[in-house]
């Protein structure tokens, strides 16, 4: 990986261009730096597909002040773990206490000391790296190395609420290895574990967008969450996954479908609403998966939940 790709992303939020210039000069040799001059733009940048690793946030700004920006970041599951360092001319104890209670990790007071800026940014990026490592370990399936059910539940819940706010489609694919019990009976559990690892790797490589998400749902069942994806897009991804698993050519002499490992997939799509819970999409994908297995396996079945709800 190149040095540029290894750089951390720092967002500087300050309504004074001279402050942005000074901080940029200090940090640009070591990090990828972006900036915003008000709270509204800062929130848009942080909630983008490539959020910053750390935020330097001015307190006194027109519109949304730094305290309010920090409060909103900490209230959002997707942004609450991004460390915020307040940049301020305030030096009273009560001001610092207020910021730390809201969720900031540190303060840097104006006028800036370049050495202190560099040192504190380095310290909090290192702390974040360790926290992320621990979080990732607790979110991964021990056998396959892809996200586990716990992480799926968190991600799915977050994307459900985001889709409500943005009024966008959300698709879910449930996938099951065909006749996996028979596979284990024939080839024993060591081969079964190896099969699960290969299937998990292939499914993960079958999605292309950084926002798409694949997890081990349990046993031989996997799930893929596809934000901003309509029914036709979900079908394409599911068919790609089915074809890629078939292409692995893992022998399976006890399968009634093919002499190799295959999967069945159920895809469901909905435009989420506060009028119903996220369970409706999970049930829809499960129902579609059941139809794929009932219909002969090694196939994809899909369900447009919007149409289903309109008819009910």
Residue, then its C-alpha position, 0 to 999 in steps of 0.5 A: x500500500x502506498x504512503x498516500x493511502x496509509x495517511x489518516x484523514x483529518x477534517x478541520x472545521x473552522x470559520x476562520x480561513x487563517x486558522x484552517x491555513x495554519x492547521x493545514x500547514x502543520x498536518x498536510x505533510x503527514x495526513x490527508x486534510x479536508x476542511x469545512x467552514x461551518x457546522x452544516x458542511x462538516x456534518x455532510x462530510x463526516x456522513x459521506x462514504x469516506x468519513x474522517x479519522x479525526x476532527x479538529x472542531x472550532x467551537x465558536x461558529x455561526x449557525x451550528x456551533x462546535x458543541x452542537x456539531x459534536x452532540x450530533x456526531x456522538x448521537x449517530x452510531x456511524x459517527x460517534x467513534x470519530x475522535x473530536x478535538x475542540x479548537x478554541x480560544x476559550x480556556x475556562x475550566x467550565x468550557x473544557x468540561x462542557x466539551x468533554x462531557x459532550x464527547x470531545x477527547x481533547x482541547x487545543x487552545x488558540x493561538x496554536x502551538x504546532x508541536x502540540x497540534x502534531x502531538x495530540x493529533x498523533x496520540x488520538x489517532x493512535x488511540x483510535x487505531x487500537x480501539x478500531x482493532x478491538x472493535x473489529x476483532x469483536x465484530x468478526x466471525x472467528x471461522x470465516x474472518x468476515x463480519x459476524x451476526x452481531x456486526x450484521x445486526x448493528x450495520x443493518x439497523x444503521x442502514x435501515x434508519x439511514x434509508x428512512x432519512x434519505x428515502x432510498x431503497x434497501x435490499x437484503x440477500x439471505x444465502x444458504x449453502x445447499x445440502x451442507x449437512x450432507x457435505x459435512x457427513x461426507x467430507x467431515x467437519x474439517x472440510x466443512x470449515x474449509x468450505x465455509x471459509x471459501x464461500x465467505x471469501x467468494x461472497x465478500x468478493x462478489x460485492x463491489x461498492x464499499x457500502x455493501x456488506x456481507x456477513x455470516x448470519x449463522x451456521x451455513x447461512x450468510x447475508x448481504x446488505x445492499x444500501x441504495x439498491x433496487x430489486x434489479x440491482x439486488x438480483x444481479x448481485x445475488x446471481x453473481x454470488x450464486x455463479x461465483x460459488x458454483x465456479x469454486x467447483x468444490x466437490x459435493x457428491x451428496x448434493x441433489x442439485x450438482x456435483x459441486x457446492x451451490x447456494x440458494x439465495x433470497x433477495x428482498x427490497x424495500x423503501x424503509x418507513x417508520x410505519x414498520x420495523x426492519x424485521x419485515x425486510x428480514x422476513x421477506x428475504x427469508x421467505x424468498x430464500x425458502x422459495x428458492x430452496x423449495x423450487x429446487x435450490x441453486x437459484x435466486x428468488x426475489x421479493x419486492x416488499x413495497x408491492x407486498x405491503x401495498x397489497x396487504 
